[in-house]
Amino acid sequence: MSTLTACERRVLTLIGCCLSDAEIAKRLCRSRGTIRFHLYQIRQKLGGVERREHLALIAVQRGLTPPPASR
């Protein structure tokens, strides 16, 4: 986690909140392409995590976002 930039940590936090790339881009005032690049960088730095759900789980485990409410 320490290798992630501040922006990458913000993106990972929003992934943990189950936001789409478009929603993250809007919230951070960035393009969807920039968000995709950040996601690529995050995946590489976290050992090639491929699935978005795994990134969300990592965000919860690292305390970046609270776990989703149970139904």
N, CA, C, O and CB atoms as a CASP TS submission, in Angstrom:
PFRMAT TS
TARGET T0000
AUTHOR 0000-0000-0000
METHOD Language model
MODEL 1
PARENT N/A
ATOM      1  N   MET     1       0.819  -1.194   0.000  1.00  0.00           N
ATOM      2  CA  MET     1       0.000   0.000   0.000  1.00  0.00           C
ATOM      3  C   MET     1       0.857   1.250   0.000  1.00  0.00           C
ATOM      4  O   MET     1       0.443   2.271  -0.549  1.00  0.00           O
ATOM      5  CB  MET     1      -0.929   0.003   1.193  1.00  0.00           C
ATOM      6  N   SER     2       2.025   1.204   0.591  1.00  0.00           N
ATOM      7  CA  SER     2       2.845   2.408   0.685  1.00  0.00           C
ATOM      8  C   SER     2       3.369   2.846  -0.680  1.00  0.00           C
ATOM      9  O   SER     2       3.776   3.996  -0.845  1.00  0.00           O
ATOM     10  CB  SER     2       4.008   2.175   1.636  1.00  0.00           C
ATOM     11  N   THR     3       3.363   1.952  -1.646  1.00  0.00           N
ATOM     12  CA  THR     3       3.842   2.327  -2.978  1.00  0.00           C
ATOM     13  C   THR     3       2.771   3.031  -3.798  1.00  0.00           C
ATOM     14  O   THR     3       3.074   3.592  -4.851  1.00  0.00           O
ATOM     15  CB  THR     3       4.324   1.098  -3.722  1.00  0.00           C
ATOM     16  N   LEU     4       1.517   3.014  -3.331  1.00  0.00           N
ATOM     17  CA  LEU     4       0.448   3.687  -4.064  1.00  0.00           C
ATOM     18  C   LEU     4       0.540   5.191  -3.855  1.00  0.00           C
ATOM     19  O   LEU     4       0.840   5.663  -2.759  1.00  0.00           O
ATOM     20  CB  LEU     4      -0.934   3.165  -3.619  1.00  0.00           C
ATOM     21  N   THR     5       0.277   5.933  -4.925  1.00  0.00           N
ATOM     22  CA  THR     5       0.229   7.382  -4.805  1.00  0.00           C
ATOM     23  C   THR     5      -1.057   7.779  -4.084  1.00  0.00           C
ATOM     24  O   THR     5      -1.957   6.959  -3.901  1.00  0.00           O
ATOM     25  CB  THR     5       0.317   8.060  -6.202  1.00  0.00           C
ATOM     26  N   ALA     6      -1.131   9.036  -3.683  1.00  0.00           N
ATOM     27  CA  ALA     6      -2.336   9.529  -3.007  1.00  0.00           C
ATOM     28  C   ALA     6      -3.553   9.376  -3.911  1.00  0.00           C
ATOM     29  O   ALA     6      -4.623   8.985  -3.447  1.00  0.00           O
ATOM     30  CB  ALA     6      -2.163  11.006  -2.590  1.00  0.00           C
ATOM     31  N   CYS     7      -3.400   9.679  -5.187  1.00  0.00           N
ATOM     32  CA  CYS     7      -4.531   9.557  -6.121  1.00  0.00           C
ATOM     33  C   CYS     7      -4.934   8.095  -6.288  1.00  0.00           C
ATOM     34  O   CYS     7      -6.124   7.787  -6.352  1.00  0.00           O
ATOM     35  CB  CYS     7      -4.172  10.168  -7.496  1.00  0.00           C
ATOM     36  N   GLU     8      -3.959   7.193  -6.359  1.00  0.00           N
ATOM     37  CA  GLU     8      -4.272   5.768  -6.476  1.00  0.00           C
ATOM     38  C   GLU     8      -5.016   5.279  -5.233  1.00  0.00           C
ATOM     39  O   GLU     8      -5.935   4.468  -5.342  1.00  0.00           O
ATOM     40  CB  GLU     8      -2.981   4.946  -6.686  1.00  0.00           C
ATOM     41  N   ARG     9      -4.630   5.761  -4.066  1.00  0.00           N
ATOM     42  CA  ARG     9      -5.349   5.387  -2.842  1.00  0.00           C
ATOM     43  C   ARG     9      -6.784   5.912  -2.863  1.00  0.00           C
ATOM     44  O   ARG     9      -7.698   5.219  -2.415  1.00  0.00           O
ATOM     45  CB  ARG     9      -4.611   5.922  -1.604  1.00  0.00           C
ATOM     46  N   ARG    10      -6.994   7.131  -3.378  1.00  0.00           N
ATOM     47  CA  ARG    10      -8.357   7.663  -3.488  1.00  0.00           C
ATOM     48  C   ARG    10      -9.190   6.805  -4.444  1.00  0.00           C
ATOM     49  O   ARG    10     -10.351   6.504  -4.169  1.00  0.00           O
ATOM     50  CB  ARG    10      -8.329   9.134  -3.972  1.00  0.00           C
ATOM     51  N   VAL    11      -8.585   6.417  -5.570  1.00  0.00           N
ATOM     52  CA  VAL    11      -9.295   5.563  -6.532  1.00  0.00           C
ATOM     53  C   VAL    11      -9.632   4.228  -5.882  1.00  0.00           C
ATOM     54  O   VAL    11     -10.755   3.742  -6.021  1.00  0.00           O
ATOM     55  CB  VAL    11      -8.443   5.342  -7.815  1.00  0.00           C
ATOM     56  N   LEU    12      -8.689   3.632  -5.180  1.00  0.00           N
ATOM     57  CA  LEU    12      -8.934   2.347  -4.522  1.00  0.00           C
ATOM     58  C   LEU    12     -10.028   2.474  -3.465  1.00  0.00           C
ATOM     59  O   LEU    12     -10.854   1.573  -3.315  1.00  0.00           O
ATOM     60  CB  LEU    12      -7.642   1.817  -3.881  1.00  0.00           C
ATOM     61  N   THR    13     -10.038   3.580  -2.739  1.00  0.00           N
ATOM     62  CA  THR    13     -11.086   3.822  -1.754  1.00  0.00           C
ATOM     63  C   THR    13     -12.458   3.858  -2.423  1.00  0.00           C
ATOM     64  O   THR    13     -13.415   3.276  -1.914  1.00  0.00           O
ATOM     65  CB  THR    13     -10.826   5.136  -1.004  1.00  0.00           C
ATOM     66  N   LEU    14     -12.552   4.538  -3.558  1.00  0.00           N
ATOM     67  CA  LEU    14     -13.832   4.643  -4.262  1.00  0.00           C
ATOM     68  C   LEU    14     -14.236   3.323  -4.906  1.00  0.00           C
ATOM     69  O   LEU    14     -15.426   3.040  -5.041  1.00  0.00           O
ATOM     70  CB  LEU    14     -13.758   5.730  -5.324  1.00  0.00           C
ATOM     71  N   ILE    15     -13.260   2.516  -5.304  1.00  0.00           N
ATOM     72  CA  ILE    15     -13.551   1.155  -5.781  1.00  0.00           C
ATOM     73  C   ILE    15     -14.186   0.372  -4.640  1.00  0.00           C
ATOM     74  O   ILE    15     -15.143  -0.376  -4.841  1.00  0.00           O
ATOM     75  CB  ILE    15     -12.252   0.435  -6.298  1.00  0.00           C
ATOM     76  N   GLY    16     -13.641   0.554  -3.439  1.00  0.00           N
ATOM     77  CA  GLY    16     -14.194  -0.120  -2.254  1.00  0.00           C
ATOM     78  C   GLY    16     -15.620   0.311  -1.950  1.00  0.00           C
ATOM     79  O   GLY    16     -16.367  -0.417  -1.296  1.00  0.00           O
ATOM     80  N   CYS    17     -16.000   1.492  -2.421  1.00  0.00           N
ATOM     81  CA  CYS    17     -17.382   1.981  -2.259  1.00  0.00           C
ATOM     82  C   CYS    17     -18.275   1.524  -3.411  1.00  0.00           C
ATOM     83  O   CYS    17     -19.424   1.952  -3.520  1.00  0.00           O
ATOM     84  CB  CYS    17     -17.398   3.519  -2.166  1.00  0.00           C
ATOM     85  N   CYS    18     -17.744   0.659  -4.264  1.00  0.00           N
ATOM     86  CA  CYS    18     -18.472   0.065  -5.394  1.00  0.00           C
ATOM     87  C   CYS    18     -18.889   1.101  -6.443  1.00  0.00           C
ATOM     88  O   CYS    18     -19.948   0.968  -7.057  1.00  0.00           O
ATOM     89  CB  CYS    18     -19.705  -0.663  -4.885  1.00  0.00           C
ATOM     90  N   LEU    19     -18.064   2.126  -6.649  1.00  0.00           N
ATOM     91  CA  LEU    19     -18.355   3.092  -7.701  1.00  0.00           C
ATOM     92  C   LEU    19     -17.772   2.608  -9.024  1.00  0.00           C
ATOM     93  O   LEU    19     -16.753   1.917  -9.045  1.00  0.00           O
ATOM     94  CB  LEU    19     -17.794   4.485  -7.337  1.00  0.00           C
ATOM     95  N   SER    20     -18.412   2.969 -10.110  1.00  0.00           N
ATOM     96  CA  SER    20     -17.926   2.620 -11.445  1.00  0.00           C
ATOM     97  C   SER    20     -16.787   3.557 -11.829  1.00  0.00           C
ATOM     98  O   SER    20     -16.548   4.561 -11.158  1.00  0.00           O
ATOM     99  CB  SER    20     -19.072   2.691 -12.493  1.00  0.00           C
ATOM    100  N   ASP    21     -16.085   3.222 -12.915  1.00  0.00           N
ATOM    101  CA  ASP    21     -15.026   4.095 -13.409  1.00  0.00           C
ATOM    102  C   ASP    21     -15.570   5.489 -13.709  1.00  0.00           C
ATOM    103  O   ASP    21     -14.938   6.491 -13.375  1.00  0.00           O
ATOM    104  CB  ASP    21     -14.379   3.496 -14.665  1.00  0.00           C
ATOM    105  N   ALA    22     -16.731   5.551 -14.332  1.00  0.00           N
ATOM    106  CA  ALA    22     -17.333   6.841 -14.680  1.00  0.00           C
ATOM    107  C   ALA    22     -17.667   7.653 -13.423  1.00  0.00           C
ATOM    108  O   ALA    22     -17.451   8.864 -13.388  1.00  0.00           O
ATOM    109  CB  ALA    22     -18.605   6.627 -15.522  1.00  0.00           C
ATOM    110  N   GLU    23     -18.189   6.988 -12.403  1.00  0.00           N
ATOM    111  CA  GLU    23     -18.526   7.680 -11.157  1.00  0.00           C
ATOM    112  C   GLU    23     -17.267   8.189 -10.447  1.00  0.00           C
ATOM    113  O   GLU    23     -17.252   9.292  -9.899  1.00  0.00           O
ATOM    114  CB  GLU    23     -19.315   6.743 -10.225  1.00  0.00           C
ATOM    115  N   ILE    24     -16.218   7.372 -10.466  1.00  0.00           N
ATOM    116  CA  ILE    24     -14.955   7.785  -9.855  1.00  0.00           C
ATOM    117  C   ILE    24     -14.374   8.973 -10.617  1.00  0.00           C
ATOM    118  O   ILE    24     -13.913   9.939 -10.009  1.00  0.00           O
ATOM    119  CB  ILE    24     -13.945   6.609  -9.831  1.00  0.00           C
ATOM    120  N   ALA    25     -14.397   8.900 -11.939  1.00  0.00           N
ATOM    121  CA  ALA    25     -13.879   9.995 -12.766  1.00  0.00           C
ATOM    122  C   ALA    25     -14.606  11.295 -12.461  1.00  0.00           C
ATOM    123  O   ALA    25     -13.979  12.344 -12.317  1.00  0.00           O
ATOM    124  CB  ALA    25     -14.013   9.655 -14.257  1.00  0.00           C
ATOM    125  N   LYS    26     -15.909  11.228 -12.366  1.00  0.00           N
ATOM    126  CA  LYS    26     -16.696  12.427 -12.077  1.00  0.00           C
ATOM    127  C   LYS    26     -16.358  12.972 -10.694  1.00  0.00           C
ATOM    128  O   LYS    26     -16.173  14.177 -10.526  1.00  0.00           O
ATOM    129  CB  LYS    26     -18.201  12.122 -12.174  1.00  0.00           C
ATOM    130  N   ARG    27     -16.277  12.094  -9.716  1.00  0.00           N
ATOM    131  CA  ARG    27     -16.017  12.522  -8.342  1.00  0.00           C
ATOM    132  C   ARG    27     -14.630  13.149  -8.199  1.00  0.00           C
ATOM    133  O   ARG    27     -14.446  14.094  -7.432  1.00  0.00           O
ATOM    134  CB  ARG    27     -16.152  11.338  -7.387  1.00  0.00           C
ATOM    135  N   LEU    28     -13.647  12.616  -8.949  1.00  0.00           N
ATOM    136  CA  LEU    28     -12.280  13.122  -8.837  1.00  0.00           C
ATOM    137  C   LEU    28     -11.937  14.154  -9.916  1.00  0.00           C
ATOM    138  O   LEU    28     -10.806  14.633  -9.988  1.00  0.00           O
ATOM    139  CB  LEU    28     -11.303  11.970  -8.910  1.00  0.00           C
ATOM    140  N   CYS    29     -12.914  14.487 -10.747  1.00  0.00           N
ATOM    141  CA  CYS    29     -12.697  15.461 -11.839  1.00  0.00           C
ATOM    142  C   CYS    29     -11.550  15.014 -12.751  1.00  0.00           C
ATOM    143  O   CYS    29     -10.655  15.793 -13.079  1.00  0.00           O
ATOM    144  CB  CYS    29     -12.391  16.871 -11.259  1.00  0.00           C
ATOM    145  N   ARG    30     -11.601  13.760 -13.144  1.00  0.00           N
ATOM    146  CA  ARG    30     -10.612  13.168 -14.046  1.00  0.00           C
ATOM    147  C   ARG    30     -11.354  12.492 -15.183  1.00  0.00           C
ATOM    148  O   ARG    30     -12.569  12.305 -15.114  1.00  0.00           O
ATOM    149  CB  ARG    30      -9.686  12.152 -13.298  1.00  0.00           C
ATOM    150  N   SER    31     -10.624  12.123 -16.234  1.00  0.00           N
ATOM    151  CA  SER    31     -11.244  11.385 -17.338  1.00  0.00           C
ATOM    152  C   SER    31     -11.321   9.903 -16.971  1.00  0.00           C
ATOM    153  O   SER    31     -10.602   9.422 -16.096  1.00  0.00           O
ATOM    154  CB  SER    31     -10.441  11.586 -18.665  1.00  0.00           C
ATOM    155  N   ARG    32     -12.212   9.195 -17.664  1.00  0.00           N
ATOM    156  CA  ARG    32     -12.309   7.747 -17.427  1.00  0.00           C
ATOM    157  C   ARG    32     -11.006   7.066 -17.794  1.00  0.00           C
ATOM    158  O   ARG    32     -10.609   6.096 -17.148  1.00  0.00           O
ATOM    159  CB  ARG    32     -13.471   7.134 -18.233  1.00  0.00           C
ATOM    160  N   GLY    33     -10.334   7.564 -18.824  1.00  0.00           N
ATOM    161  CA  GLY    33      -9.040   7.005 -19.221  1.00  0.00           C
ATOM    162  C   GLY    33      -8.003   7.132 -18.123  1.00  0.00           C
ATOM    163  O   GLY    33      -7.211   6.216 -17.904  1.00  0.00           O
ATOM    164  N   THR    34      -8.003   8.264 -17.430  1.00  0.00           N
ATOM    165  CA  THR    34      -7.075   8.466 -16.320  1.00  0.00           C
ATOM    166  C   THR    34      -7.386   7.495 -15.193  1.00  0.00           C
ATOM    167  O   THR    34      -6.476   6.936 -14.580  1.00  0.00           O
ATOM    168  CB  THR    34      -7.140   9.916 -15.810  1.00  0.00           C
ATOM    169  N   ILE    35      -8.663   7.295 -14.920  1.00  0.00           N
ATOM    170  CA  ILE    35      -9.052   6.348 -13.863  1.00  0.00           C
ATOM    171  C   ILE    35      -8.617   4.937 -14.250  1.00  0.00           C
ATOM    172  O   ILE    35      -8.104   4.197 -13.410  1.00  0.00           O
ATOM    173  CB  ILE    35     -10.591   6.394 -13.613  1.00  0.00           C
ATOM    174  N   ARG    36      -8.813   4.562 -15.499  1.00  0.00           N
ATOM    175  CA  ARG    36      -8.375   3.233 -15.949  1.00  0.00           C
ATOM    176  C   ARG    36      -6.873   3.070 -15.792  1.00  0.00           C
ATOM    177  O   ARG    36      -6.396   2.005 -15.403  1.00  0.00           O
ATOM    178  CB  ARG    36      -8.774   2.998 -17.410  1.00  0.00           C
ATOM    179  N   PHE    37      -6.117   4.142 -16.100  1.00  0.00           N
ATOM    180  CA  PHE    37      -4.667   4.084 -15.924  1.00  0.00           C
ATOM    181  C   PHE    37      -4.321   3.887 -14.450  1.00  0.00           C
ATOM    182  O   PHE    37      -3.464   3.066 -14.119  1.00  0.00           O
ATOM    183  CB  PHE    37      -4.000   5.367 -16.466  1.00  0.00           C
ATOM    184  N   HIS    38      -4.978   4.630 -13.568  1.00  0.00           N
ATOM    185  CA  HIS    38      -4.733   4.459 -12.134  1.00  0.00           C
ATOM    186  C   HIS    38      -5.053   3.026 -11.706  1.00  0.00           C
ATOM    187  O   HIS    38      -4.310   2.433 -10.924  1.00  0.00           O
ATOM    188  CB  HIS    38      -5.576   5.464 -11.316  1.00  0.00           C
ATOM    189  N   LEU    39      -6.146   2.472 -12.211  1.00  0.00           N
ATOM    190  CA  LEU    39      -6.501   1.084 -11.875  1.00  0.00           C
ATOM    191  C   LEU    39      -5.427   0.117 -12.357  1.00  0.00           C
ATOM    192  O   LEU    39      -5.081  -0.834 -11.656  1.00  0.00           O
ATOM    193  CB  LEU    39      -7.864   0.708 -12.492  1.00  0.00           C
ATOM    194  N   TYR    40      -4.903   0.358 -13.547  1.00  0.00           N
ATOM    195  CA  TYR    40      -3.815  -0.480 -14.070  1.00  0.00           C
ATOM    196  C   TYR    40      -2.615  -0.407 -13.131  1.00  0.00           C
ATOM    197  O   TYR    40      -2.031  -1.431 -12.776  1.00  0.00           O
ATOM    198  CB  TYR    40      -3.410  -0.035 -15.507  1.00  0.00           C
ATOM    199  N   GLN    41      -2.253   0.808 -12.733  1.00  0.00           N
ATOM    200  CA  GLN    41      -1.109   0.999 -11.835  1.00  0.00           C
ATOM    201  C   GLN    41      -1.346   0.318 -10.486  1.00  0.00           C
ATOM    202  O   GLN    41      -0.442  -0.314  -9.940  1.00  0.00           O
ATOM    203  CB  GLN    41      -0.838   2.499 -11.627  1.00  0.00           C
ATOM    204  N   ILE    42      -2.546   0.446  -9.957  1.00  0.00           N
ATOM    205  CA  ILE    42      -2.891  -0.185  -8.677  1.00  0.00           C
ATOM    206  C   ILE    42      -2.747  -1.701  -8.793  1.00  0.00           C
ATOM    207  O   ILE    42      -2.154  -2.349  -7.930  1.00  0.00           O
ATOM    208  CB  ILE    42      -4.338   0.192  -8.244  1.00  0.00           C
ATOM    209  N   ARG    43      -3.291  -2.248  -9.858  1.00  0.00           N
ATOM    210  CA  ARG    43      -3.212  -3.713 -10.053  1.00  0.00           C
ATOM    211  C   ARG    43      -1.768  -4.179 -10.121  1.00  0.00           C
ATOM    212  O   ARG    43      -1.417  -5.198  -9.526  1.00  0.00           O
ATOM    213  CB  ARG    43      -3.953  -4.133 -11.337  1.00  0.00           C
ATOM    214  N   GLN    44      -0.929  -3.447 -10.838  1.00  0.00           N
ATOM    215  CA  GLN    44       0.474  -3.822 -10.949  1.00  0.00           C
ATOM    216  C   GLN    44       1.171  -3.754  -9.593  1.00  0.00           C
ATOM    217  O   GLN    44       1.939  -4.650  -9.243  1.00  0.00           O
ATOM    218  CB  GLN    44       1.185  -2.919 -11.953  1.00  0.00           C
ATOM    219  N   LYS    45       0.909  -2.708  -8.839  1.00  0.00           N
ATOM    220  CA  LYS    45       1.561  -2.526  -7.549  1.00  0.00           C
ATOM    221  C   LYS    45       1.066  -3.518  -6.494  1.00  0.00           C
ATOM    222  O   LYS    45       1.785  -3.817  -5.540  1.00  0.00           O
ATOM    223  CB  LYS    45       1.340  -1.114  -7.062  1.00  0.00           C
ATOM    224  N   LEU    46      -0.146  -4.025  -6.659  1.00  0.00           N
ATOM    225  CA  LEU    46      -0.702  -4.983  -5.702  1.00  0.00           C
ATOM    226  C   LEU    46      -0.557  -6.421  -6.166  1.00  0.00           C
ATOM    227  O   LEU    46      -1.235  -7.313  -5.656  1.00  0.00           O
ATOM    228  CB  LEU    46      -2.156  -4.681  -5.455  1.00  0.00           C
ATOM    229  N   GLY    47       0.314  -6.646  -7.119  1.00  0.00           N
ATOM    230  CA  GLY    47       0.626  -8.009  -7.529  1.00  0.00           C
ATOM    231  C   GLY    47      -0.262  -8.566  -8.618  1.00  0.00           C
ATOM    232  O   GLY    47      -0.482  -9.776  -8.673  1.00  0.00           O
ATOM    233  N   GLY    48      -0.775  -7.718  -9.481  1.00  0.00           N
ATOM    234  CA  GLY    48      -1.536  -8.190 -10.629  1.00  0.00           C
ATOM    235  C   GLY    48      -2.971  -8.575 -10.329  1.00  0.00           C
ATOM    236  O   GLY    48      -3.547  -9.403 -11.035  1.00  0.00           O
ATOM    237  N   VAL    49      -3.558  -7.991  -9.299  1.00  0.00           N
ATOM    238  CA  VAL    49      -4.968  -8.257  -8.983  1.00  0.00           C
ATOM    239  C   VAL    49      -5.801  -7.935 -10.221  1.00  0.00           C
ATOM    240  O   VAL    49      -5.719  -6.826 -10.748  1.00  0.00           O
ATOM    241  CB  VAL    49      -5.451  -7.411  -7.739  1.00  0.00           C
ATOM    242  N   GLU    50      -6.594  -8.884 -10.686  1.00  0.00           N
ATOM    243  CA  GLU    50      -7.328  -8.690 -11.933  1.00  0.00           C
ATOM    244  C   GLU    50      -8.776  -8.249 -11.744  1.00  0.00           C
ATOM    245  O   GLU    50      -9.273  -7.420 -12.506  1.00  0.00           O
ATOM    246  CB  GLU    50      -7.306  -9.952 -12.717  1.00  0.00           C
ATOM    247  N   ARG    51      -9.429  -8.771 -10.775  1.00  0.00           N
ATOM    248  CA  ARG    51     -10.870  -8.508 -10.651  1.00  0.00           C
ATOM    249  C   ARG    51     -11.145  -7.300  -9.771  1.00  0.00           C
ATOM    250  O   ARG    51     -10.492  -7.091  -8.749  1.00  0.00           O
ATOM    251  CB  ARG    51     -11.587  -9.731 -10.085  1.00  0.00           C
ATOM    252  N   ARG    52     -12.105  -6.526 -10.182  1.00  0.00           N
ATOM    253  CA  ARG    52     -12.515  -5.323  -9.458  1.00  0.00           C
ATOM    254  C   ARG    52     -12.975  -5.671  -8.035  1.00  0.00           C
ATOM    255  O   ARG    52     -12.737  -4.911  -7.097  1.00  0.00           O
ATOM    256  CB  ARG    52     -13.645  -4.598 -10.221  1.00  0.00           C
ATOM    257  N   GLU    53     -13.632  -6.824  -7.885  1.00  0.00           N
ATOM    258  CA  GLU    53     -14.108  -7.250  -6.573  1.00  0.00           C
ATOM    259  C   GLU    53     -12.939  -7.463  -5.614  1.00  0.00           C
ATOM    260  O   GLU    53     -13.053  -7.181  -4.422  1.00  0.00           O
ATOM    261  CB  GLU    53     -14.934  -8.537  -6.696  1.00  0.00           C
ATOM    262  N   HIS    54     -11.824  -7.956  -6.129  1.00  0.00           N
ATOM    263  CA  HIS    54     -10.649  -8.163  -5.288  1.00  0.00           C
ATOM    264  C   HIS    54     -10.071  -6.822  -4.845  1.00  0.00           C
ATOM    265  O   HIS    54      -9.614  -6.681  -3.711  1.00  0.00           O
ATOM    266  CB  HIS    54      -9.584  -8.984  -6.038  1.00  0.00           C
ATOM    267  N   LEU    55     -10.095  -5.842  -5.742  1.00  0.00           N
ATOM    268  CA  LEU    55      -9.630  -4.509  -5.360  1.00  0.00           C
ATOM    269  C   LEU    55     -10.514  -3.920  -4.270  1.00  0.00           C
ATOM    270  O   LEU    55     -10.019  -3.296  -3.331  1.00  0.00           O
ATOM    271  CB  LEU    55      -9.604  -3.578  -6.580  1.00  0.00           C
ATOM    272  N   ALA    56     -11.821  -4.118  -4.394  1.00  0.00           N
ATOM    273  CA  ALA    56     -12.755  -3.620  -3.370  1.00  0.00           C
ATOM    274  C   ALA    56     -12.473  -4.298  -2.038  1.00  0.00           C
ATOM    275  O   ALA    56     -12.485  -3.643  -0.996  1.00  0.00           O
ATOM    276  CB  ALA    56     -14.228  -3.863  -3.795  1.00  0.00           C
ATOM    277  N   LEU    57     -12.222  -5.598  -2.060  1.00  0.00           N
ATOM    278  CA  LEU    57     -11.914  -6.334  -0.835  1.00  0.00           C
ATOM    279  C   LEU    57     -10.629  -5.814  -0.200  1.00  0.00           C
ATOM    280  O   LEU    57     -10.555  -5.668   1.020  1.00  0.00           O
ATOM    281  CB  LEU    57     -11.790  -7.837  -1.129  1.00  0.00           C
ATOM    282  N   ILE    58      -9.628  -5.536  -1.010  1.00  0.00           N
ATOM    283  CA  ILE    58      -8.370  -4.990  -0.501  1.00  0.00           C
ATOM    284  C   ILE    58      -8.618  -3.640   0.172  1.00  0.00           C
ATOM    285  O   ILE    58      -8.056  -3.361   1.231  1.00  0.00           O
ATOM    286  CB  ILE    58      -7.335  -4.843  -1.644  1.00  0.00           C
ATOM    287  N   ALA    59      -9.457  -2.804  -0.441  1.00  0.00           N
ATOM    288  CA  ALA    59      -9.771  -1.493   0.134  1.00  0.00           C
ATOM    289  C   ALA    59     -10.414  -1.651   1.511  1.00  0.00           C
ATOM    290  O   ALA    59     -10.097  -0.900   2.434  1.00  0.00           O
ATOM    291  CB  ALA    59     -10.708  -0.700  -0.805  1.00  0.00           C
ATOM    292  N   VAL    60     -11.307  -2.617   1.650  1.00  0.00           N
ATOM    293  CA  VAL    60     -11.964  -2.858   2.935  1.00  0.00           C
ATOM    294  C   VAL    60     -10.954  -3.408   3.944  1.00  0.00           C
ATOM    295  O   VAL    60     -10.906  -2.954   5.087  1.00  0.00           O
ATOM    296  CB  VAL    60     -13.153  -3.839   2.768  1.00  0.00           C
ATOM    297  N   GLN    61     -10.155  -4.378   3.524  1.00  0.00           N
ATOM    298  CA  GLN    61      -9.184  -4.993   4.427  1.00  0.00           C
ATOM    299  C   GLN    61      -8.162  -3.992   4.942  1.00  0.00           C
ATOM    300  O   GLN    61      -7.709  -4.090   6.082  1.00  0.00           O
ATOM    301  CB  GLN    61      -8.474  -6.128   3.729  1.00  0.00           C
ATOM    302  N   ARG    62      -7.795  -3.024   4.095  1.00  0.00           N
ATOM    303  CA  ARG    62      -6.793  -2.031   4.489  1.00  0.00           C
ATOM    304  C   ARG    62      -7.416  -0.842   5.214  1.00  0.00           C
ATOM    305  O   ARG    62      -6.718   0.114   5.552  1.00  0.00           O
ATOM    306  CB  ARG    62      -6.035  -1.544   3.265  1.00  0.00           C
ATOM    307  N   GLY    63      -8.712  -0.897   5.452  1.00  0.00           N
ATOM    308  CA  GLY    63      -9.374   0.158   6.205  1.00  0.00           C
ATOM    309  C   GLY    63      -9.609   1.437   5.410  1.00  0.00           C
ATOM    310  O   GLY    63      -9.873   2.489   5.992  1.00  0.00           O
ATOM    311  N   LEU    64      -9.515   1.355   4.083  1.00  0.00           N
ATOM    312  CA  LEU    64      -9.739   2.538   3.251  1.00  0.00           C
ATOM    313  C   LEU    64     -11.221   2.869   3.138  1.00  0.00           C
ATOM    314  O   LEU    64     -11.595   4.021   2.915  1.00  0.00           O
ATOM    315  CB  LEU    64      -9.148   2.326   1.861  1.00  0.00           C
ATOM    316  N   THR    65     -12.047   1.865   3.292  1.00  0.00           N
ATOM    317  CA  THR    65     -13.498   2.058   3.186  1.00  0.00           C
ATOM    318  C   THR    65     -14.180   1.034   4.091  1.00  0.00           C
ATOM    319  O   THR    65     -13.654  -0.062   4.286  1.00  0.00           O
ATOM    320  CB  THR    65     -13.993   1.914   1.693  1.00  0.00           C
ATOM    321  N   PRO    66     -15.330   1.370   4.639  1.00  0.00           N
ATOM    322  CA  PRO    66     -16.023   0.399   5.491  1.00  0.00           C
ATOM    323  C   PRO    66     -16.614  -0.724   4.646  1.00  0.00           C
ATOM    324  O   PRO    66     -16.888  -0.528   3.462  1.00  0.00           O
ATOM    325  CB  PRO    66     -17.132   1.088   6.315  1.00  0.00           C
ATOM    326  N   PRO    67     -16.810  -1.879   5.235  1.00  0.00           N
ATOM    327  CA  PRO    67     -17.449  -2.966   4.480  1.00  0.00           C
ATOM    328  C   PRO    67     -18.870  -2.585   4.095  1.00  0.00           C
ATOM    329  O   PRO    67     -19.535  -1.833   4.808  1.00  0.00           O
ATOM    330  CB  PRO    67     -17.455  -4.271   5.302  1.00  0.00           C
ATOM    331  N   PRO    68     -19.330  -3.105   2.967  1.00  0.00           N
ATOM    332  CA  PRO    68     -20.714  -2.797   2.570  1.00  0.00           C
ATOM    333  C   PRO    68     -21.703  -3.328   3.594  1.00  0.00           C
ATOM    334  O   PRO    68     -21.454  -4.354   4.229  1.00  0.00           O
ATOM    335  CB  PRO    68     -21.027  -3.391   1.185  1.00  0.00           C
ATOM    336  N   ALA    69     -22.809  -2.643   3.756  1.00  0.00           N
ATOM    337  CA  ALA    69     -23.840  -3.072   4.699  1.00  0.00           C
ATOM    338  C   ALA    69     -24.421  -4.400   4.241  1.00  0.00           C
ATOM    339  O   ALA    69     -24.658  -4.606   3.050  1.00  0.00           O
ATOM    340  CB  ALA    69     -24.954  -2.002   4.830  1.00  0.00           C
ATOM    341  N   SER    70     -24.650  -5.295   5.187  1.00  0.00           N
ATOM    342  CA  SER    70     -25.251  -6.584   4.828  1.00  0.00           C
ATOM    343  C   SER    70     -26.735  -6.380   4.564  1.00  0.00           C
ATOM    344  O   SER    70     -27.373  -5.488   5.124  1.00  0.00           O
ATOM    345  CB  SER    70     -25.031  -7.644   5.953  1.00  0.00           C
ATOM    346  N   ARG    71     -27.256  -7.219   3.710  1.00  0.00           N
ATOM    347  CA  ARG    71     -28.661  -7.104   3.320  1.00  0.00           C
ATOM    348  C   ARG    71     -29.567  -7.857   4.241  1.00  0.00           C
ATOM    349  O   ARG    71     -30.782  -7.858   4.047  1.00  0.00           O
ATOM    350  CB  ARG    71     -28.861  -7.592   1.924  1.00  0.00           C
TER
END
